Amino acid sequence: MAVQMAAIIVGGVLGGIQLDKWLKLKFPVFTLVLTLLSVFLAMYYFIKDVIKK
């Protein structure tokens, strides 16, 4: 479960960094948005899995 959460968060962070580099943005908008979104998604999967067990 921890590996899954880490993979979701790392994927969001790296995706945001790559989008910001590709679009040449001065402020890391996509990094912030995708990081927060991936943290919420990881927490959702965690809570869903805990309730299931």
C-alpha positions as CSV (number, residue, x, y, z in Angstrom):
1,M,0.0,0.0,0.0
2,A,2.8,2.4,0.8
3,V,4.5,1.7,-2.5
4,Q,1.2,2.4,-4.3
5,M,0.8,5.7,-2.5
6,A,4.4,6.7,-3.2
7,A,4.0,5.8,-6.9
8,I,0.9,7.9,-7.3
9,I,2.5,10.9,-5.6
10,V,5.8,10.6,-7.5
11,G,4.0,10.2,-10.8
12,G,2.0,13.3,-10.1
13,V,5.1,15.3,-9.2
14,L,7.2,14.2,-12.1
15,G,4.3,14.7,-14.5
16,G,3.8,18.2,-13.2
17,I,7.5,19.0,-13.5
18,Q,7.6,17.7,-17.1
19,L,4.5,19.7,-18.1
20,D,6.0,22.9,-16.6
21,K,9.3,22.3,-18.4
22,W,7.5,21.6,-21.7
23,L,5.3,24.7,-21.5
24,K,8.3,26.8,-20.2
25,L,6.3,28.2,-17.3
26,K,8.0,30.5,-14.8
27,F,5.7,29.5,-11.9
28,P,5.3,25.7,-11.4
29,V,1.5,25.6,-11.8
30,F,1.2,22.1,-13.0
31,T,3.7,20.8,-10.4
32,L,1.6,22.2,-7.6
33,V,-1.8,21.2,-9.0
34,L,-0.7,17.6,-9.9
35,T,1.1,17.1,-6.6
36,L,-2.0,18.1,-4.6
37,L,-4.2,16.0,-6.8
38,S,-2.0,13.0,-6.5
39,V,-1.8,13.3,-2.7
40,F,-5.6,13.5,-2.5
41,L,-5.9,10.5,-4.9
42,A,-3.4,8.5,-2.8
43,M,-5.3,9.3,0.4
44,Y,-8.6,8.3,-1.3
45,Y,-7.2,4.9,-2.3
46,F,-5.7,4.5,1.2
47,I,-9.0,5.2,2.9
48,K,-10.9,3.1,0.4
49,D,-8.6,0.2,1.1
50,V,-8.7,0.6,4.9
51,I,-12.5,0.7,4.9
52,K,-12.5,-2.4,2.7
53,K,-10.5,-4.4,5.2
